[in-house]
Structure formats: C-alpha cells, structure tokens
Amino acid sequence: MKALSLSTFVKFNRHKALGAAFGIVATLLAGQAAAEGKIRIAQQFGISYLILDVVRDQKLIEKHGKQAGVDIEVEWASISGATAMNEALLANNLDIVSAGVPPALTMWDRSKGDVKLVAALGSLPNYLLTTSPDVHTLKDFSDKDRIAVPAAGVGFQSRTLQIEAAKLFGPDNFQKLDQISVSLPHPDATAALISGGTEVNSHFSSAPFYYQALQANKAVHKVISSYDILGGPATFNVLYTTAAFHDENPKTYAAFYSALREAADWINANKEKAAETFIRQQNSKLSPQLVLGIINDPENDFTIVPQNTFVYATELHKLGVLKSEAQSWKDYFFPEAHGGNGG
C-alpha cells in the first residue's frame, strides 16, 4: 500500500476560512473521480479509528475486491483535522475521508448532498474534563476558565457543546462556551491537564486521552460527556465521500463497505488482537492493557451502524449551523448504510 504525501494534496492555507473551500465546491466536485479499482483513504489518529486500522492491517479492501473480481489499489494517508480532510476531498486528492459527525454534516449541507456519509466508525463518548474544583456543570464555567478542543467553534467537541449551551443559556447564546474555548490538539491538552498550572484547565477529550488524564491527575474530573448531551450512545467519527466516487466505482465502494463491516465484527470477536493491531498500526506507546481496557469499556462500541447522528442534524439546523433540514438520517448517508437499526 502506498501512503499519500500530505504535501501533495493539502494546497490551501490552514488559516483561511473553511467557507473559502466550500465556495469552489461545485467546480471541484465536477473533477474526475478515481477509476474503478483504486481508493484513497485518509484517517485521523486515536483509537476511534480502530476499524480502519484493522481494515488496513488485514488488507480487507483488497480481499473483498478480489472476491468481486477487482484488483484494488489502496492508498492510505494520515491527516489531523477535518479542515484538511475536507480540502483534500473537494480537490479530488482523496476519495474517502474521516472526521466527526458535525464536520461531515457540514460537508453534506454545503455541497447540497453531493457529499454523503459512508459509515460510522463507532460510538465512543467524549468527556469534558476539568481540574477546577469549582466546576461541576457547564453553568459553573467562568471567564477565567479555558476549555481545550481540537477545533474551537467548528469541530465535533465545540458543536456538541453548542447544542448543550443552547439548552442551558438559550439559542441566542449557543456559542457562549466558544468564548472560553481554545484550539489545542488532544495530546497537548491532556499534558496541560496532567501537569496543571497552565491557562488551560479544561479539555473536551476523546479516548484514549481522557483515560490517561483521569488516571494521572486526581484533580481531573468529568463535567459532562457527549453521551449525556446527545441522550445516549452516539457515533463519534464517520467516513464520507462524494456522489461521484460512490456512483462511478460500485465494485470498489462495495468492497470498502464490506471491509468495514468485517473489521467491526472481527474487533468485537478478537479484542486482544484488536488492541495489538491498534498499537502496531498507529505506532502507539500506550500499554496493551490500557488499549484493551478501552476496547472492553461498555461505553465504546466499534460498529459501523450510525447512532444518534440525527440529533446533530436537527439541533444544528435549528441553530442555523446547517442550512439544509434533513428529514431522516438516511438523507445524508449513502444507501449501503441504510440497513440495520441506524439513527
């Protein structure tokens, strides 16, 4: 498998508004899709991408392609952040990208349905952590606090907080917590909480980072989780692509979707081996015991079936973040995902 060079396709200035990329969506989506028998996939970092680690490790796309009579060339890239993912997808430098549910829905919305979701990558909670002894609810945060999130104002964590802030403070104040949020990668934010004494005293954290912070510093405690906000277990990250790739590469797409399903089933039947796969594929320094504990945690469900994504679609539409109103979660997922008890 060849790995894509990030410099090959990230052409845009990281500091430009994402809206500029969307402004050329019609032109870019009209570009030539990859030919049948080739797929270019990008994932981010962390155990929430375990399904893709297994697909890559076991060459499951190639396996299902051969069963369908197609030799599939698979290219993998590792990218941090939804903005870079979206730019590469729109520029036709990637075929499949991955990010949190809100950024994926934004792509569906801005592209007027030309971009849709492929599958979930599992239901895993995010924990809002703090070291402040005075903070136990969202209403306790003050101007002196700083909440670290990967992409302040626009990412999964910020959009989730916006939904809850609208309930607590009113729709007009849904961005209230954005005012004390700062953009910081999960590893850096975790280090800040563990060490203490920095401006950042809070972090909306994903696995494995909240496990590490809670274990390493007794002052760290949970304020709320994404599951609390969304009303139960909910999809964290998803895969998405363009209608052109989906429609023009039916055998490749089918092999990819079958590979995802097989990987999810395998993880749940082989958890110790799944932990080993994660460590090997992501060159992780985490202990096998910690990784296995995360996989075994009943809050974490490595499934490709979407859960509670429609909460984001409806609530973010009410707040004006999404202009398009979905009538069902099936509006923004490709048909292959419509079976099962999705949501």
Residue frames as qw, qx, qy, qz and C-alpha x, y, z in Angstrom:
[[0.000, 0.887, 0.462, 0.000, 0.00, 0.00, 0.00],
 [0.403, 0.348, -0.027, 0.846, 1.26, 3.46, -0.83],
 [0.227, -0.688, -0.461, 0.512, 0.90, 6.32, 1.61],
 [0.277, 0.840, 0.257, 0.390, -0.11, 9.67, 0.21],
 [0.429, 0.005, -0.224, 0.875, 2.18, 12.58, 0.91],
 [0.058, -0.761, -0.512, 0.394, 0.31, 15.23, 2.84],
 [0.105, -0.557, 0.183, 0.803, 2.14, 17.96, 0.97],
 [0.167, 0.138, 0.778, 0.590, 0.78, 16.56, -2.29],
 [0.104, -0.567, -0.710, -0.405, -2.80, 17.46, -1.59],
 [0.260, -0.783, -0.414, 0.385, -3.05, 19.99, 1.22],
 [0.442, 0.437, 0.252, 0.742, -2.80, 23.01, -1.05],
 [0.160, -0.836, -0.273, -0.447, -4.68, 25.55, 0.99],
 [0.077, 0.453, -0.477, 0.749, -3.61, 27.88, 3.77],
 [0.375, -0.319, -0.839, 0.232, -4.67, 26.23, 7.05],
 [0.088, -0.351, -0.440, 0.822, -5.65, 29.64, 8.42],
 [0.249, -0.076, -0.396, -0.881, -8.14, 30.51, 5.69],
 [0.604, 0.038, 0.409, -0.683, -11.79, 30.20, 6.47],
 [0.399, 0.094, 0.907, 0.095, -13.30, 26.83, 5.60],
 [0.478, 0.689, 0.390, -0.381, -16.00, 28.70, 3.75],
 [0.199, 0.704, -0.460, -0.504, -13.49, 29.60, 1.05],
 [0.149, -0.166, 0.950, 0.220, -13.04, 25.92, 0.27],
 [0.377, 0.467, 0.772, -0.209, -16.79, 25.45, 0.08],
 [0.299, 0.721, -0.001, -0.626, -17.01, 28.37, -2.31],
 [0.306, 0.505, -0.662, -0.462, -15.38, 26.26, -5.02],
 [0.559, -0.041, 0.801, -0.212, -17.23, 23.04, -4.20],
 [0.748, 0.532, 0.236, -0.319, -19.22, 22.97, -7.46],
 [0.457, 0.743, -0.468, -0.142, -16.06, 23.18, -9.56],
 [0.097, -0.504, 0.850, -0.121, -14.04, 20.68, -7.59],
 [0.640, 0.061, 0.703, -0.304, -16.76, 18.08, -7.30],
 [0.741, 0.595, 0.002, -0.311, -17.03, 18.12, -11.06],
 [0.052, 0.666, -0.729, -0.151, -13.48, 16.72, -11.31],
 [0.729, 0.179, -0.622, -0.224, -12.77, 13.22, -12.47],
 [0.789, -0.473, 0.282, -0.272, -13.36, 10.56, -9.84],
 [0.249, -0.489, 0.829, 0.107, -10.83, 7.81, -9.22],
 [0.592, 0.205, -0.637, -0.450, -11.08, 4.90, -11.63],
 [0.925, -0.246, -0.012, -0.288, -12.71, 1.63, -10.55],
 [0.921, 0.057, -0.242, 0.301, -10.10, -0.44, -8.72],
 [0.423, 0.252, -0.337, 0.802, -8.43, 2.40, -6.81],
 [0.422, -0.818, -0.352, -0.169, -9.32, 4.02, -3.49],
 [0.356, 0.369, -0.368, 0.776, -7.56, 6.74, -1.50],
 [0.579, -0.674, -0.450, -0.086, -8.46, 6.88, 2.19],
 [0.195, 0.487, -0.428, 0.736, -7.45, 9.23, 4.99],
 [0.634, -0.593, -0.496, 0.019, -7.85, 8.70, 8.70],
 [0.143, -0.821, 0.298, -0.465, -7.01, 10.69, 11.77],
 [0.342, 0.311, -0.791, 0.401, -5.35, 9.49, 14.96],
 [0.432, -0.250, 0.529, -0.686, -6.65, 7.67, 18.01],
 [0.208, 0.028, 0.974, -0.086, -8.47, 4.52, 18.94],
 [0.536, 0.496, 0.369, -0.574, -11.74, 5.79, 17.47],
 [0.540, 0.597, -0.415, -0.423, -10.20, 4.85, 14.10],
 [0.484, -0.306, 0.819, -0.041, -9.62, 1.23, 15.13],
 [0.782, 0.418, 0.433, -0.164, -11.94, -0.12, 12.42],
 [0.539, 0.811, -0.218, -0.063, -9.75, 1.47, 9.75],
 [0.191, -0.660, 0.726, -0.026, -6.61, 0.15, 11.45],
 [0.672, -0.014, 0.735, -0.088, -8.00, -3.38, 11.12],
 [0.714, 0.659, 0.187, -0.142, -9.07, -2.84, 7.51],
 [0.298, 0.844, -0.444, -0.027, -5.58, -1.67, 6.66],
 [0.362, -0.529, 0.763, -0.091, -3.75, -4.29, 8.71],
 [0.637, 0.081, 0.764, -0.063, -5.64, -7.22, 7.25],
 [0.039, 0.213, -0.609, -0.763, -5.91, -5.79, 3.71],
 [0.380, 0.382, 0.787, -0.300, -9.64, -6.33, 3.81],
 [0.451, 0.674, -0.011, -0.584, -10.45, -4.00, 0.92],
 [0.222, 0.482, -0.763, -0.369, -8.12, -5.95, -1.34],
 [0.210, 0.029, 0.969, -0.128, -9.65, -9.20, -0.08],
 [0.447, 0.543, 0.583, -0.408, -13.23, -8.19, -0.86],
 [0.362, 0.678, -0.300, -0.566, -12.17, -6.68, -4.17],
 [0.059, 0.314, -0.910, -0.264, -10.64, -9.97, -5.29],
 [0.316, 0.269, 0.877, -0.243, -13.83, -11.77, -4.32],
 [0.447, 0.717, 0.308, -0.437, -15.67, -9.40, -6.67],
 [0.761, 0.400, 0.342, 0.378, -13.09, -9.85, -9.44],
 [0.211, 0.933, -0.044, 0.289, -11.36, -6.48, -8.97],
 [0.703, -0.076, -0.259, 0.658, -7.73, -5.87, -8.00],
 [0.143, -0.955, -0.200, -0.165, -7.99, -2.76, -5.82],
 [0.518, 0.277, -0.291, 0.755, -5.07, -0.43, -5.23],
 [0.439, -0.822, -0.362, 0.022, -5.43, 1.13, -1.79],
 [0.378, 0.427, -0.254, 0.781, -3.66, 4.32, -0.74],
 [0.510, -0.698, -0.466, 0.189, -3.70, 5.49, 2.89],
 [0.229, 0.547, -0.186, 0.783, -2.98, 8.89, 4.38],
 [0.446, -0.548, -0.567, 0.423, -2.91, 10.12, 7.97],
 [0.080, 0.522, 0.105, 0.843, -4.22, 13.67, 8.42],
 [0.214, -0.394, -0.643, 0.621, -5.12, 15.62, 11.54],
 [0.137, 0.410, 0.205, -0.878, -8.22, 17.78, 11.41],
 [0.501, 0.569, 0.645, -0.092, -11.45, 17.96, 9.45],
 [0.244, 0.858, -0.077, -0.445, -10.47, 21.10, 7.54],
 [0.038, -0.534, 0.747, 0.395, -7.52, 19.42, 5.82],
 [0.402, 0.185, 0.896, 0.028, -9.67, 16.34, 5.17],
 [0.424, 0.728, 0.457, -0.284, -12.39, 18.40, 3.51],
 [0.158, 0.796, -0.342, -0.474, -9.95, 20.38, 1.39],
 [0.164, -0.327, 0.877, 0.311, -8.38, 17.18, 0.07],
 [0.416, 0.387, 0.819, -0.073, -11.76, 15.61, -0.68],
 [0.363, 0.824, 0.235, -0.366, -13.01, 18.67, -2.53],
 [0.115, 0.748, -0.513, -0.406, -9.78, 18.89, -4.52],
 [0.942, 0.254, -0.114, -0.187, -10.24, 15.23, -5.55],
 [0.254, 0.608, -0.720, 0.218, -6.97, 14.24, -3.91],
 [0.191, -0.088, 0.910, -0.357, -8.76, 11.77, -1.63],
 [0.409, -0.220, -0.712, -0.527, -11.76, 9.51, -2.15],
 [0.638, -0.575, -0.508, -0.069, -12.74, 8.68, 1.44],
 [0.144, 0.470, -0.432, 0.756, -12.15, 10.95, 4.45],
 [0.558, -0.464, -0.672, 0.151, -12.95, 10.74, 8.14],
 [0.023, 0.318, -0.288, 0.903, -13.98, 13.22, 10.81],
 [0.148, 0.231, 0.731, -0.624, -16.58, 13.87, 13.48],
 [0.231, 0.592, 0.770, 0.063, -20.28, 13.88, 12.68],
 [0.094, 0.863, 0.233, -0.438, -20.74, 17.70, 12.66],
 [0.061, -0.584, 0.484, 0.649, -17.94, 18.43, 10.14],
 [0.209, 0.107, 0.895, 0.378, -19.26, 15.64, 7.91],
 [0.181, 0.716, 0.661, -0.135, -22.78, 17.06, 8.08],
 [0.012, 0.785, -0.067, -0.616, -21.41, 20.48, 7.20],
 [0.122, -0.279, 0.733, 0.608, -19.92, 18.98, 4.04],
 [0.176, 0.432, 0.872, 0.147, -23.25, 17.35, 3.18],
 [0.077, 0.818, 0.418, -0.388, -25.02, 20.65, 3.77],
 [0.023, -0.730, 0.251, 0.635, -22.65, 22.93, 1.87],
 [0.105, -0.202, 0.809, 0.541, -22.30, 20.53, -1.07],
 [0.634, 0.155, -0.022, -0.757, -26.11, 20.23, -1.33],
 [0.904, -0.014, 0.338, -0.260, -25.93, 16.48, -0.92],
 [0.691, 0.593, -0.413, -0.017, -23.05, 15.79, -3.31],
 [0.225, 0.371, -0.809, 0.396, -21.07, 14.64, -0.27],
 [0.794, -0.396, -0.132, -0.443, -22.66, 11.99, 1.92],
 [0.422, -0.553, 0.674, -0.247, -21.65, 9.77, 4.79],
 [0.546, 0.268, -0.771, -0.188, -20.46, 6.22, 4.17],
 [0.753, -0.312, -0.577, 0.055, -20.49, 4.59, 7.61],
 [0.484, -0.833, 0.174, -0.203, -19.95, 5.20, 11.28],
 [0.522, 0.450, -0.652, 0.316, -16.61, 4.32, 12.87],
 [0.487, -0.217, -0.749, 0.394, -18.06, 3.51, 16.26],
 [0.375, -0.816, -0.201, -0.392, -19.94, 5.05, 19.16],
 [0.634, -0.110, -0.415, 0.643, -17.45, 6.45, 21.65],
 [0.212, -0.927, -0.303, 0.057, -18.06, 9.26, 24.14],
 [0.381, 0.490, -0.239, 0.747, -16.03, 12.42, 24.62],
 [0.510, -0.637, -0.474, 0.332, -15.58, 13.65, 28.19],
 [0.072, 0.832, -0.083, 0.543, -15.43, 17.30, 29.19],
 [0.747, -0.296, -0.392, 0.448, -12.77, 17.26, 31.90],
 [0.002, 0.874, -0.120, 0.471, -11.57, 19.97, 34.25],
 [0.570, 0.003, -0.578, 0.584, -9.11, 20.46, 37.08],
 [0.157, -0.414, 0.147, -0.885, -11.13, 23.32, 38.54],
 [0.113, -0.206, -0.886, 0.400, -12.66, 22.37, 41.91],
 [0.269, 0.343, 0.306, -0.847, -15.38, 24.97, 41.30],
 [0.500, 0.276, -0.435, -0.696, -16.68, 23.45, 38.05],
 [0.371, 0.033, 0.913, -0.166, -19.18, 20.60, 38.17],
 [0.501, 0.633, 0.588, -0.052, -21.69, 21.68, 35.49],
 [0.457, 0.450, 0.324, 0.696, -21.47, 23.79, 32.34],
 [0.154, -0.909, -0.243, -0.300, -23.07, 26.67, 34.23],
 [0.657, -0.682, 0.010, 0.322, -20.06, 26.74, 36.57],
 [0.661, 0.184, 0.191, 0.702, -17.59, 27.78, 33.88],
 [0.077, -0.916, -0.140, 0.367, -16.45, 31.40, 34.04],
 [0.454, 0.876, -0.160, 0.040, -14.28, 33.77, 32.04],
 [0.263, -0.744, 0.615, -0.009, -11.21, 32.58, 33.95],
 [0.778, -0.051, 0.626, 0.029, -11.56, 29.03, 32.59],
 [0.330, 0.560, -0.555, -0.520, -10.18, 27.76, 29.29],
 [0.857, 0.113, 0.470, -0.178, -11.60, 24.70, 27.52],
 [0.062, -0.466, 0.727, 0.500, -9.27, 23.00, 25.05],
 [0.797, 0.392, 0.410, -0.207, -10.84, 21.49, 21.92],
 [0.644, 0.007, 0.515, 0.566, -9.18, 20.39, 18.66],
 [0.175, 0.337, 0.431, 0.819, -11.05, 22.97, 16.53],
 [0.010, 0.386, 0.512, -0.767, -12.65, 25.76, 18.53],
 [0.368, 0.406, 0.066, -0.834, -16.09, 26.76, 17.31],
 [0.627, 0.381, -0.387, -0.559, -16.41, 24.27, 14.45],
 [0.273, 0.264, -0.925, -0.017, -15.23, 20.78, 15.46],
 [0.558, -0.314, -0.755, -0.143, -17.10, 17.85, 16.97],
 [0.397, -0.323, -0.619, 0.596, -16.46, 18.96, 20.54],
 [0.037, 0.136, 0.100, -0.985, -17.46, 22.59, 20.01],
 [0.444, -0.167, -0.505, -0.722, -20.61, 21.69, 18.09],
 [0.532, -0.353, -0.767, 0.068, -21.60, 19.27, 20.85],
 [0.257, -0.318, -0.462, 0.787, -21.11, 21.98, 23.47],
 [0.171, -0.013, -0.197, -0.965, -23.11, 24.41, 21.35],
 [0.494, -0.332, -0.691, -0.411, -26.08, 22.05, 21.38],
 [0.502, -0.457, -0.643, 0.354, -26.00, 21.86, 25.18],
 [0.182, -0.181, -0.180, 0.950, -25.31, 25.58, 25.60],
 [0.279, -0.233, -0.422, -0.830, -28.43, 26.36, 23.56],
 [0.560, -0.468, -0.672, -0.121, -30.47, 24.29, 26.01],
 [0.521, -0.424, -0.467, 0.575, -28.93, 25.90, 29.08],
 [0.210, -0.400, -0.066, 0.890, -28.48, 29.51, 28.02],
 [0.473, 0.708, 0.276, -0.446, -30.94, 29.87, 25.13],
 [0.773, 0.441, 0.345, 0.299, -30.48, 29.53, 21.34],
 [0.251, 0.946, -0.065, 0.195, -29.10, 33.05, 21.01],
 [0.290, -0.795, 0.523, -0.104, -26.25, 32.10, 23.36],
 [0.997, 0.057, 0.042, -0.006, -25.35, 28.75, 21.82],
 [0.684, 0.501, -0.272, 0.455, -21.77, 29.95, 21.25],
 [0.432, -0.863, 0.126, -0.228, -21.32, 31.09, 24.85],
 [0.824, -0.440, 0.296, 0.200, -18.70, 28.44, 25.65],
 [0.737, 0.506, 0.094, 0.438, -16.82, 29.18, 22.42],
 [0.008, 0.935, -0.133, 0.328, -15.70, 32.39, 24.11],
 [0.476, -0.700, 0.520, -0.109, -13.57, 30.43, 26.58],
 [0.947, 0.100, 0.286, 0.103, -12.54, 27.66, 24.17],
 [0.001, -0.773, 0.535, 0.341, -9.07, 27.37, 22.64],
 [0.894, 0.373, -0.217, -0.120, -7.85, 25.16, 19.81],
 [0.214, -0.639, 0.733, -0.094, -5.33, 22.63, 21.06],
 [0.636, 0.177, -0.722, -0.209, -4.54, 19.08, 19.93],
 [0.848, -0.432, -0.203, -0.229, -5.68, 16.33, 22.26],
 [0.810, -0.035, -0.354, 0.466, -2.14, 15.29, 23.33],
 [0.238, 0.356, -0.235, 0.873, -1.18, 18.86, 24.26],
 [0.505, -0.515, -0.046, -0.691, -4.43, 19.47, 26.12],
 [0.896, -0.307, -0.321, -0.006, -4.02, 16.20, 28.02],
 [0.639, 0.114, -0.348, 0.677, -0.49, 17.17, 29.04],
 [0.072, -0.477, 0.120, -0.868, -1.80, 20.52, 30.27],
 [0.723, -0.489, -0.134, -0.469, -4.41, 18.88, 32.48],
 [0.898, -0.161, -0.334, 0.236, -1.99, 16.31, 33.86],
 [0.520, 0.183, -0.291, 0.782, 0.71, 18.85, 34.69],
 [0.251, -0.842, -0.437, 0.190, -1.63, 21.62, 35.92],
 [0.381, -0.611, 0.028, 0.693, -0.57, 25.21, 36.30],
 [0.230, 0.093, 0.515, 0.820, -1.37, 26.29, 32.73],
 [0.339, 0.105, -0.015, -0.935, -4.06, 28.56, 31.36],
 [0.640, -0.035, -0.588, -0.493, -5.90, 25.51, 30.03],
 [0.284, -0.224, 0.769, -0.527, -7.73, 23.90, 32.93],
 [0.720, 0.259, 0.494, -0.414, -10.38, 22.00, 30.96],
 [0.066, 0.330, -0.791, -0.510, -10.47, 19.71, 27.93],
 [0.831, 0.228, 0.172, -0.477, -13.27, 18.12, 25.88],
 [0.116, -0.538, 0.822, 0.148, -11.38, 14.89, 25.40],
 [0.877, 0.185, -0.275, -0.348, -11.69, 11.71, 23.37],
 [0.898, -0.301, 0.310, 0.087, -10.29, 8.24, 24.05],
 [0.735, -0.276, -0.548, 0.286, -7.59, 7.36, 24.97],
 [0.237, 0.465, -0.258, 0.813, -6.80, 10.81, 26.29],
 [0.515, -0.582, 0.073, -0.625, -9.48, 11.13, 28.96],
 [0.935, -0.250, -0.242, 0.065, -8.47, 7.74, 30.36],
 [0.655, 0.212, -0.292, 0.664, -4.90, 8.98, 30.70],
 [0.044, -0.542, 0.158, -0.824, -5.85, 12.31, 32.29],
 [0.722, -0.520, -0.076, -0.450, -8.20, 10.77, 34.83],
 [0.930, -0.165, -0.240, 0.225, -5.58, 8.23, 35.86],
 [0.623, 0.271, -0.212, 0.702, -2.65, 10.64, 36.04],
 [0.034, 0.253, -0.259, 0.931, -4.08, 13.58, 37.99],
 [0.137, -0.431, -0.845, 0.286, -6.57, 13.19, 40.84],
 [0.100, 0.442, 0.210, -0.866, -7.72, 16.79, 40.38],
 [0.252, 0.089, -0.605, -0.750, -9.11, 15.93, 36.94],
 [0.344, 0.290, 0.815, -0.365, -12.83, 15.14, 36.97],
 [0.109, 0.344, 0.740, 0.567, -15.61, 14.79, 34.44],
 [0.241, 0.198, 0.195, -0.930, -18.15, 17.58, 33.98],
 [0.738, 0.396, 0.253, -0.484, -20.30, 16.04, 31.24],
 [0.435, -0.119, 0.783, 0.428, -19.96, 13.59, 28.35],
 [0.262, 0.149, -0.503, -0.810, -21.16, 13.76, 24.78],
 [0.257, -0.280, -0.914, -0.142, -23.49, 10.85, 25.57],
 [0.059, -0.505, -0.597, 0.621, -25.15, 12.99, 28.27],
 [0.156, 0.420, -0.104, -0.888, -25.72, 15.78, 25.75],
 [0.341, 0.159, -0.669, -0.641, -26.96, 13.54, 22.94],
 [0.765, -0.129, 0.142, -0.614, -29.23, 11.37, 25.07],
 [0.937, -0.100, 0.332, -0.047, -27.26, 8.13, 24.92],
 [0.631, -0.205, 0.550, 0.507, -24.60, 6.30, 22.91],
 [0.456, 0.847, 0.082, -0.261, -23.77, 8.20, 19.73],
 [0.812, 0.378, 0.106, 0.431, -21.46, 7.98, 16.76],
 [0.393, -0.718, 0.120, 0.562, -18.23, 9.92, 17.19],
 [0.027, -0.521, 0.537, 0.663, -16.44, 9.74, 13.83],
 [0.767, 0.468, 0.392, -0.199, -17.71, 8.86, 10.37],
 [0.420, -0.106, 0.608, 0.665, -16.44, 8.26, 6.84],
 [0.444, 0.739, 0.313, -0.398, -17.73, 10.32, 3.91],
 [0.422, -0.062, 0.612, 0.666, -17.20, 10.71, 0.18],
 [0.290, 0.334, -0.198, -0.875, -18.59, 12.28, -2.97],
 [0.782, 0.346, 0.350, -0.383, -21.52, 11.02, -5.02],
 [0.559, 0.664, -0.443, -0.224, -19.15, 10.78, -8.00],
 [0.045, 0.436, -0.891, 0.117, -16.89, 8.28, -6.25],
 [0.537, 0.057, 0.726, -0.426, -19.83, 6.28, -4.88],
 [0.732, 0.496, 0.211, -0.416, -21.69, 6.13, -8.20],
 [0.574, 0.688, -0.406, -0.180, -18.78, 5.59, -10.59],
 [0.236, 0.442, -0.846, 0.182, -16.94, 2.92, -8.57],
 [0.796, -0.309, -0.047, -0.519, -19.62, 0.46, -7.43],
 [0.913, -0.008, -0.387, 0.131, -17.35, -2.59, -7.03],
 [0.414, 0.313, -0.466, 0.717, -14.63, -0.67, -5.19],
 [0.366, -0.420, 0.216, -0.802, -17.16, 1.03, -2.94],
 [0.889, -0.241, -0.192, -0.338, -18.88, -2.29, -2.18],
 [0.792, 0.101, -0.472, 0.374, -15.54, -3.89, -1.31],
 [0.127, 0.381, -0.408, 0.820, -14.72, -0.99, 1.01],
 [0.597, -0.381, 0.099, -0.699, -18.06, -1.19, 2.79],
 [0.938, -0.116, -0.314, -0.091, -17.76, -4.97, 3.17],
 [0.587, 0.257, -0.500, 0.582, -14.27, -4.49, 4.60],
 [0.193, -0.429, 0.324, -0.821, -15.60, -2.07, 7.21],
 [0.821, -0.289, -0.063, -0.489, -18.32, -4.50, 8.25],
 [0.895, 0.034, -0.408, 0.177, -15.86, -7.39, 8.54],
 [0.348, 0.372, -0.477, 0.716, -13.43, -5.28, 10.57],
 [0.445, -0.428, 0.227, -0.753, -16.12, -4.24, 13.05],
 [0.932, -0.187, -0.161, -0.265, -17.25, -7.85, 13.51],
 [0.779, 0.211, -0.449, 0.383, -13.65, -9.02, 13.93],
 [0.049, 0.492, -0.431, 0.755, -12.85, -6.41, 16.59],
 [0.646, -0.380, 0.194, -0.633, -15.76, -7.48, 18.74],
 [0.987, -0.061, -0.119, -0.095, -14.74, -11.14, 18.46],
 [0.826, 0.115, -0.188, 0.519, -10.97, -10.61, 18.87],
 [0.186, -0.975, -0.060, -0.104, -10.46, -7.77, 21.31],
 [0.643, -0.595, 0.294, 0.383, -6.93, -8.65, 22.45],
 [0.616, 0.169, 0.476, 0.605, -5.75, -8.96, 18.85],
 [0.172, 0.871, 0.327, 0.323, -7.56, -5.72, 18.03],
 [0.394, -0.898, 0.090, 0.174, -5.56, -3.95, 20.75],
 [0.660, -0.283, 0.450, 0.532, -2.35, -5.32, 19.23],
 [0.477, 0.550, 0.484, 0.486, -3.45, -4.11, 15.80],
 [0.053, -0.981, -0.163, -0.097, -4.07, -0.58, 17.05],
 [0.518, -0.741, 0.275, 0.329, -0.65, -0.38, 18.71],
 [0.644, -0.028, 0.541, 0.541, 1.08, -1.73, 15.61],
 [0.381, 0.661, 0.482, 0.430, -0.75, 0.36, 13.02],
 [0.055, -0.960, -0.106, -0.253, -0.57, 3.65, 14.93],
 [0.566, 0.328, -0.447, 0.610, 2.87, 3.05, 16.47],
 [0.475, -0.764, -0.089, -0.428, 1.23, 3.73, 19.81],
 [0.247, 0.391, -0.698, 0.547, 3.21, 3.96, 23.05],
 [0.665, -0.363, 0.173, -0.630, 0.12, 3.06, 25.09],
 [0.257, -0.259, 0.915, -0.170, 0.26, -0.13, 27.11],
 [0.327, -0.113, -0.839, -0.420, -1.62, -3.14, 25.69],
 [0.158, -0.396, -0.817, 0.388, -3.54, -3.30, 28.98],
 [0.136, 0.452, 0.210, -0.856, -4.84, 0.26, 28.62],
 [0.320, 0.194, -0.543, -0.752, -5.82, -0.22, 24.99],
 [0.298, -0.207, -0.922, -0.135, -7.60, -3.48, 25.77],
 [0.053, -0.429, -0.657, 0.618, -9.38, -1.77, 28.66],
 [0.248, 0.364, -0.082, -0.894, -10.65, 0.92, 26.30],
 [0.372, 0.052, -0.748, -0.546, -11.87, -1.65, 23.79],
 [0.303, -0.284, -0.901, 0.128, -13.61, -3.56, 26.58],
 [0.102, 0.191, 0.385, -0.897, -15.23, -0.45, 28.06],
 [0.252, 0.515, 0.819, 0.001, -19.01, -0.93, 27.58],
 [0.165, 0.788, 0.146, -0.575, -19.35, 2.76, 26.64],
 [0.087, 0.569, -0.575, -0.581, -17.30, 2.09, 23.49],
 [0.770, 0.314, 0.539, -0.135, -18.97, 0.27, 20.62],
 [0.105, -0.427, 0.620, 0.650, -16.93, -0.37, 17.48],
 [0.500, 0.485, 0.716, -0.049, -19.75, -0.52, 14.98],
 [0.169, 0.040, 0.450, 0.876, -20.34, 0.90, 11.51],
 [0.107, -0.676, -0.695, -0.220, -24.04, 1.42, 12.28],
 [0.057, 0.414, -0.108, 0.902, -24.76, 5.14, 12.92],
 [0.377, -0.571, -0.688, 0.244, -26.25, 6.07, 16.29],
 [0.196, -0.819, -0.338, 0.420, -27.84, 9.38, 17.28],
 [0.379, 0.009, 0.305, 0.874, -26.40, 11.28, 14.32],
 [0.013, -0.660, -0.563, -0.497, -29.83, 12.75, 13.63],
 [0.389, -0.786, -0.316, 0.363, -29.59, 14.71, 16.88],
 [0.374, -0.363, 0.227, 0.823, -26.76, 16.70, 15.31],
 [0.157, 0.319, 0.620, 0.699, -28.68, 17.16, 12.06],
 [0.193, -0.773, -0.564, -0.217, -31.79, 18.50, 13.77],
 [0.438, -0.769, -0.211, 0.415, -30.16, 20.58, 16.51],
 [0.400, -0.292, 0.282, 0.822, -27.51, 22.18, 14.31],
 [0.103, 0.485, 0.594, 0.633, -30.21, 23.05, 11.76],
 [0.285, -0.839, -0.462, 0.029, -32.21, 24.78, 14.50],
 [0.455, -0.678, 0.011, 0.577, -29.13, 26.80, 15.41],
 [0.417, 0.882, -0.055, -0.213, -28.53, 27.81, 11.80],
 [0.378, -0.553, 0.668, 0.324, -25.24, 25.94, 11.52],
 [0.310, 0.125, 0.859, 0.388, -26.79, 23.69, 8.86],
 [0.333, 0.224, -0.143, -0.905, -28.95, 25.35, 6.22],
 [0.541, -0.006, -0.706, -0.456, -30.42, 22.09, 4.91],
 [0.610, -0.256, 0.480, -0.576, -33.02, 20.30, 7.01],
 [0.232, 0.137, -0.950, -0.156, -32.73, 16.50, 6.96],
 [0.737, -0.228, -0.117, -0.626, -35.96, 14.56, 7.33],
 [0.975, -0.217, 0.038, -0.024, -34.11, 11.39, 8.30],
 [0.466, -0.637, 0.534, 0.303, -30.56, 10.24, 8.96],
 [0.717, 0.221, 0.594, 0.292, -30.85, 8.35, 5.66],
 [0.365, 0.922, 0.118, -0.046, -30.88, 11.70, 3.82],
 [0.063, 0.898, -0.436, -0.013, -27.16, 12.17, 4.42],
 [0.530, -0.352, 0.764, 0.108, -25.94, 8.54, 4.37],
 [0.372, 0.305, -0.703, -0.525, -25.42, 6.56, 1.18],
 [0.824, -0.106, -0.193, -0.522, -27.91, 3.69, 0.73],
 [0.665, 0.171, -0.707, 0.169, -25.46, 0.96, 1.72],
 [0.114, 0.143, -0.670, 0.719, -25.69, 2.18, 5.32],
 [0.508, -0.240, -0.072, -0.824, -29.48, 2.24, 5.46],
 [0.763, -0.202, -0.598, -0.136, -29.90, -1.31, 6.72],
 [0.493, -0.118, -0.636, 0.581, -29.86, -2.08, 10.41],
 [0.303, -0.822, -0.471, 0.106, -31.08, -0.02, 13.31],
 [0.460, 0.188, -0.037, 0.867, -29.31, 3.22, 12.44],
 [0.170, -0.872, -0.442, 0.124, -30.04, 6.73, 13.58]]
